[in-house]
Amino acid sequence: MATIRTLLTIAVNRNWDTIQLDVSNAFLHGDISEDLYMQQPQGFIDINNPKLVCKLNKSLYGLKQAPRNWFEKFTGFLQNYGFRSSHSDSSLFLYNFNNIQIFLLLYVDDILVTGNNTAAIQTLISALHSQFTLKNLGPTSLFLGIQVIRQATGLFLTQQHYAEKLLNESGLLDSKQTSTPTTPKSNAQTMQNQPFEDPPLYRRLAGLLQYLSITRPDIAFAINQACQHMHQPTVQDFQSLKRLLRYIKGTASFGIPITKGLMILRTYSDADWASDTSDRKSISGFCTFLGPNLISWSVKKQVTVAKSSTEAEYRSLSAATSDVIWLRRLVAELDHPQHSPTIIHCDNTSAIALAKNPVFHARTKHIEIDHHFIRQHINSGAISVTHIASADQLADLLTKHLSPARFHDLRRKLTIQKLDA
């Protein structure tokens, strides 16, 4: 999803059109390299030879190899056409010849194409038509359930239709709205532990909510909290889930804009030390902007218990660094290299000091060595870790329960807004 947002950001800044294609019966196009046999299907059984089996010449839906066969077939066609696969994302294909640039993104049977030459793109589409059963859906408007709305300033990504469908399925379409997805007091274990009577319902709603976070980083932390209780949800867990849905009720049209701006990466990294009172593990969170556009974010509970806030922040900084290195490689392949170090904003001075001088001593010797690769990327000039005041830390929204005033302020700074804003 970060690749999709990055590609759309590049297209908006270069005034390129984006076209959406759809392949009909994609898995039937795949070629089979092995000898595979199947029983005669019902309704097509040979009366004279009912025990014979059919040898497959082409791929079928239901085969474990079908997705791979289709991808190999499509990739082979693009490579023969002159495309090369991206090293950062195997679903991204790049064409650069005679000052013609075309970027193609494939997700199963959905294709997104953009480039600087409309005639060359139409020639590519015609070539694809000759090889595959293809639908040209025109300018991108709905890609993987994400509504792409054109505005005077650029694009707006929202999942309003999906949010309204989710509210309707949960029976909360007419519920009262809440101002935040969680409450500040939710951190305390003061509520009942009575098991919820319908765990499958909880799991289904929590799973559906995960997909909504593609364009809604403001609910990413609340969804992360909800998904930690899928195994044995309690009544209180379901009440928290309902509160999240009631927040979505009032913000169904919210999303993130993609506008023009100076295309420089910058990242905010944060952690909430020992925030989970059940196992005392910390929450890591980071978000990355490409110019004015939010393109990547993450909320994750740390795997091990951190012995100090410095260690928790350091682990989050390590995860943010990994994402930044990948994004720098991705935007460079999209012909927009970053010529200066990417600034990672962190509000913990001890973690910054440890990153710049990872000395092994009694308080840090238990931290895995691979987390100390931050220093290497600082030396190489890929990143620069900078201190930021806690009040200006945008990643707070991804790691903590916040008051309404603080939550709304950070939501605005993360560019999450209404469709008509």
C-alpha positions in Angstrom: 0.0 0.0 0.0 2.9 2.3 0.6 4.0 1.7 -3.0 0.5 2.7 -4.2 0.6 5.9 -2.3 4.1 6.7 -3.4 3.3 6.1 -7.0 0.2 8.3 -6.9 2.3 11.0 -5.2 4.9 10.9 -8.0 2.1 11.0 -10.7 0.4 14.1 -9.0 3.7 16.0 -8.8 4.5 15.3 -12.5 1.0 15.9 -13.7 0.7 12.4 -15.0 -2.6 10.6 -15.6 -3.2 7.3 -13.9 -5.1 4.5 -15.7 -6.7 1.4 -14.1 -6.9 -1.9 -15.9 -8.6 -5.1 -14.9 -7.7 -8.6 -16.1 -10.6 -11.0 -16.5 -10.1 -14.5 -15.2 -6.4 -13.7 -14.5 -5.4 -17.2 -13.2 -6.6 -18.9 -16.4 -3.9 -17.2 -18.3 -1.1 -18.9 -16.5 1.1 -21.6 -18.2 1.8 -24.9 -16.4 5.3 -26.2 -16.4 4.5 -29.4 -14.4 2.4 -32.4 -15.4 -0.9 -32.0 -13.6 -4.0 -34.1 -13.8 -7.6 -33.6 -12.5 -10.7 -35.7 -12.3 -13.3 -35.1 -14.9 -15.6 -32.3 -13.7 -19.2 -32.9 -13.0 -21.4 -32.5 -16.1 -18.5 -33.2 -18.4 -17.8 -36.9 -17.6 -17.0 -39.1 -20.5 -19.6 -41.9 -20.3 -17.4 -44.4 -22.1 -14.3 -43.6 -20.0 -15.5 -42.3 -16.6 -12.3 -43.3 -14.8 -9.9 -41.4 -17.0 -8.4 -38.1 -15.8 -7.8 -34.8 -17.6 -4.3 -33.5 -18.3 -4.1 -29.7 -17.7 -2.5 -27.5 -20.4 -3.4 -24.2 -18.7 -3.7 -23.0 -15.1 -7.0 -23.2 -13.2 -8.5 -21.4 -10.2 -7.9 -23.6 -7.1 -4.4 -24.7 -8.0 -1.8 -23.7 -5.5 0.4 -22.8 -8.5 -2.2 -20.6 -10.1 -1.1 -17.2 -8.6 2.6 -17.9 -9.3 1.9 -19.1 -12.9 -0.2 -16.0 -13.6 2.5 -13.7 -12.2 5.2 -15.4 -14.2 3.2 -15.1 -17.4 2.5 -11.4 -16.9 6.0 -10.7 -15.8 7.5 -12.4 -18.8 5.3 -10.4 -21.1 6.3 -7.1 -19.6 10.0 -8.0 -19.6 9.8 -8.9 -23.3 8.1 -5.5 -23.9 11.0 -3.7 -22.2 10.0 -3.4 -18.6 12.1 -4.4 -15.6 11.0 -5.5 -12.2 11.6 -3.1 -9.3 14.1 -4.3 -6.7 12.0 -2.6 -4.0 8.6 -4.1 -4.8 8.2 -7.1 -7.0 4.7 -5.9 -8.1 6.1 -2.7 -9.6 7.5 -2.6 -13.2 9.5 0.2 -14.7 9.9 1.2 -18.4 12.4 3.9 -19.4 13.4 4.2 -23.0 13.9 7.1 -25.4 12.7 9.6 -22.7 9.5 7.6 -22.2 8.8 6.6 -18.6 6.0 4.2 -17.7 5.3 2.8 -14.2 3.0 -0.2 -13.9 1.8 -1.6 -10.6 0.1 -5.1 -10.5 -2.0 -6.5 -7.6 -3.3 -9.9 -8.7 -5.6 -8.8 -11.5 -5.8 -5.1 -10.8 -3.3 -2.9 -12.7 -2.3 0.8 -12.2 -0.4 2.5 -15.1 1.0 6.0 -15.2 3.7 7.7 -17.3 4.9 10.7 -19.2 3.7 9.6 -22.6 0.0 9.0 -23.2 0.5 7.5 -26.7 3.1 5.0 -25.4 0.7 4.0 -22.6 -2.1 3.4 -25.1 0.3 1.3 -27.2 1.1 -0.8 -24.1 -2.6 -1.3 -23.3 -3.2 -2.4 -26.9 -0.4 -4.9 -26.5 -1.8 -6.2 -23.3 -5.2 -6.5 -24.9 -3.7 -8.8 -27.6 -2.3 -11.1 -25.0 -4.9 -11.0 -22.1 -8.6 -10.5 -21.6 -8.4 -6.9 -20.3 -10.8 -4.1 -19.3 -9.7 -0.5 -19.6 -11.4 1.2 -16.6 -10.1 4.6 -17.6 -8.8 7.2 -15.0 -8.3 5.6 -11.6 -11.3 6.0 -9.4 -11.6 2.8 -7.3 -8.4 0.7 -6.8 -8.4 -2.2 -4.4 -11.4 -0.7 -2.6 -9.7 2.8 -2.3 -11.7 5.6 -3.8 -9.4 7.9 -5.7 -11.1 11.3 -6.0 -9.7 14.0 -8.2 -9.6 17.5 -6.7 -8.1 20.9 -7.9 -5.1 20.3 -5.6 -4.5 16.7 -6.5 -6.1 13.4 -5.4 -8.0 12.4 -2.3 -7.9 8.8 -1.0 -10.8 7.6 1.1 -12.7 4.4 1.9 -16.1 6.0 2.7 -18.1 3.3 0.9 -16.2 0.6 2.8 -16.7 2.3 6.1 -20.4 2.7 5.6 -20.7 -0.9 4.6 -18.9 -1.9 7.7 -21.1 0.2 9.9 -24.2 -1.3 8.3 -22.9 -4.9 8.8 -22.2 -4.1 12.5 -25.6 -2.6 13.0 -24.1 0.7 14.1 -25.1 2.8 11.1 -27.4 5.0 13.3 -25.3 4.9 16.4 -24.1 8.0 18.3 -20.7 9.4 17.3 -17.6 9.7 19.5 -14.8 12.2 19.1 -11.9 9.7 19.5 -11.4 6.0 18.7 -10.2 5.3 22.2 -10.4 6.9 25.6 -7.4 8.1 27.7 -8.5 5.9 30.6 -8.5 2.7 28.4 -4.9 2.2 29.5 -5.9 1.1 32.9 -7.1 -2.4 33.6 -10.2 -1.4 35.6 -12.9 -3.2 33.6 -14.5 -6.6 33.8 -12.9 -9.7 32.2 -16.2 -11.4 31.4 -15.8 -13.4 28.1 -17.7 -12.0 25.1 -20.5 -14.3 24.0 -19.8 -14.1 20.3 -16.0 -14.3 19.6 -16.4 -14.9 15.8 -18.3 -11.6 15.5 -15.5 -9.8 17.3 -12.9 -11.4 15.0 -14.8 -10.6 11.9 -15.3 -6.9 12.7 -11.7 -6.5 13.9 -10.5 -8.1 10.6 -12.7 -5.8 8.5 -11.4 -2.8 10.4 -7.8 -3.6 9.5 -8.5 -3.0 5.8 -10.0 0.4 6.6 -6.7 1.6 8.1 -5.2 1.7 4.6 -6.4 5.4 4.3 -7.1 6.0 8.0 -3.9 6.1 10.1 -5.9 7.8 12.9 -7.5 4.5 13.7 -4.4 2.3 13.3 -3.6 2.3 17.0 -7.1 1.5 18.1 -7.2 -1.4 15.6 -3.9 -2.7 16.8 -5.3 -2.7 20.4 -8.5 -4.5 19.2 -6.6 -7.2 17.3 -4.5 -8.2 20.3 -7.7 -9.7 21.9 -9.0 -11.8 19.0 -8.2 -15.1 20.8 -10.4 -14.6 23.9 -12.2 -11.2 23.6 -14.0 -9.9 26.7 -17.1 -7.8 27.0 -15.0 -4.8 27.6 -12.9 -5.5 24.4 -16.1 -5.5 22.4 -17.2 -2.3 24.0 -13.9 -0.7 22.9 -14.5 -2.1 19.4 -17.9 -0.5 19.3 -16.5 2.8 20.4 -14.1 2.6 17.5 -17.0 1.9 15.1 -18.9 4.9 16.6 -15.8 7.1 15.9 -15.8 5.8 12.3 -19.5 6.7 12.1 -18.7 10.4 12.5 -15.6 10.3 10.3 -16.6 7.9 7.5 -15.7 10.4 4.7 -12.2 11.0 6.2 -9.1 10.2 4.2 -5.7 11.4 3.1 -5.0 13.9 0.3 -2.1 13.7 -2.2 -0.9 17.1 -3.3 2.1 18.7 -4.9 5.0 19.7 -2.8 8.8 19.5 -2.3 9.4 15.7 -2.6 11.6 15.1 0.4 11.2 12.2 2.8 10.8 12.8 6.5 9.9 10.4 9.3 8.6 10.5 12.9 9.4 7.7 15.3 7.9 7.1 18.7 7.3 4.4 21.3 5.1 4.0 24.4 7.2 2.2 27.0 5.6 -0.8 28.8 2.2 0.4 27.8 0.5 -3.0 27.9 -0.2 -3.8 31.6 -0.7 -7.5 30.9 2.8 -8.2 29.6 4.6 -4.9 29.9 5.6 -4.8 26.2 5.9 -1.5 24.4 4.2 -0.1 21.3 6.3 1.2 18.4 5.0 3.6 15.8 6.3 5.6 13.0 5.0 7.6 10.0 6.7 8.9 6.9 5.9 11.8 4.6 7.0 12.3 1.0 6.7 16.1 0.8 3.3 17.1 2.2 1.9 13.6 1.7 1.7 10.8 4.3 2.7 7.6 2.5 3.7 5.1 5.1 2.9 4.3 8.8 3.1 1.5 11.2 1.8 0.5 14.7 3.2 -2.6 16.3 3.7 -4.2 19.7 7.4 -4.9 20.3 8.3 -8.6 20.5 10.3 -8.4 23.7 10.0 -6.4 26.9 12.1 -3.3 26.9 13.9 -2.6 30.2 13.8 1.2 29.7 12.1 3.9 27.7 15.4 4.4 25.9 15.4 0.8 24.7 11.8 1.0 23.6 12.4 4.2 21.6 15.6 2.7 20.1 13.7 -0.3 18.8 11.1 1.9 17.3 13.8 4.0 15.7 15.4 0.8 14.3 12.0 -0.1 12.6 11.6 3.4 11.2 15.1 3.3 9.8 14.3 0.0 8.0 11.2 1.6 6.4 13.1 4.7 5.4 15.9 2.8 3.7 13.3 0.9 1.7 11.4 4.1 0.8 14.6 5.8 -0.3 15.3 2.9 -2.6 11.7 2.9 -4.0 11.6 6.6 -4.8 15.0 6.4 -6.4 13.7 3.7 -8.7 10.8 6.0 -9.5 13.4 8.6 -10.7 13.2 10.8 -7.7 16.4 10.1 -5.6 16.9 11.7 -2.2 20.1 13.7 -2.4 20.2 14.5 1.3 19.9 12.3 4.4 16.3 11.5 5.4 15.5 13.1 8.8 14.0 10.8 11.4 12.4 12.8 14.3 12.7 11.2 17.7 11.7 12.8 21.1 14.1 10.6 23.2 17.6 12.1 23.6 19.0 8.9 25.0 17.9 6.9 22.1 19.4 9.4 19.7 22.7 9.3 21.6 22.7 5.5 21.5 22.0 5.6 17.7 24.9 8.0 17.1 27.3 6.2 19.4 26.2 2.6 20.0 28.6 1.8 22.8 28.1 -1.6 24.4 27.8 -1.3 28.2 25.8 -2.9 31.0 22.5 -1.2 30.1 22.7 -1.9 26.3 24.6 -5.2 25.9 21.3 -7.2 25.8 20.0 -5.3 22.8 20.3 -7.3 19.6 23.2 -6.3 17.4 21.1 -5.9 14.3 19.4 -2.9 15.9 22.8 -1.1 15.8 22.7 -0.9 12.1 21.2 2.6 12.6 24.7 3.9 13.1 25.9 2.5 9.8 23.2 4.3 7.9 23.9 7.6 9.7 27.5 7.3 8.7 26.5 6.5 5.1 24.4 9.6 4.9 21.1 7.8 4.3 19.5 9.1 7.5 19.9 11.7 10.1 18.3 11.4 13.6 17.1 14.7 15.0 15.5 15.5 18.3 12.0 16.9 18.4 9.9 18.1 21.3 7.3 15.6 22.5 4.5 18.2 21.8 5.5 18.1 18.1 5.8 14.3 17.8 3.3 13.3 15.2 3.8 9.6 15.8 2.2 10.0 19.3 -1.2 9.3 17.5 0.1 5.9 16.6 1.2 4.8 20.0 -0.9 6.2 22.8 -4.5 6.9 24.1 -4.9 10.6 23.7 -7.2 13.3 24.9 -9.7 14.7 22.3 -7.8 18.0 21.9 -4.4 16.3 21.4 -5.9 13.6 19.1 -7.6 16.2 16.8 -4.5 18.3 16.6 -2.3 15.4 15.6 -4.9 14.1 13.2 -4.9 17.5 11.4 -1.1 17.5 11.3 -1.1 14.0 9.7 -3.3 15.5 7.0 -6.2 13.2 7.8 -9.3 15.2 6.8 -12.9 15.2 5.5 -13.5 14.6 1.8 -15.0 18.1 1.4 -12.3 19.8 3.4 
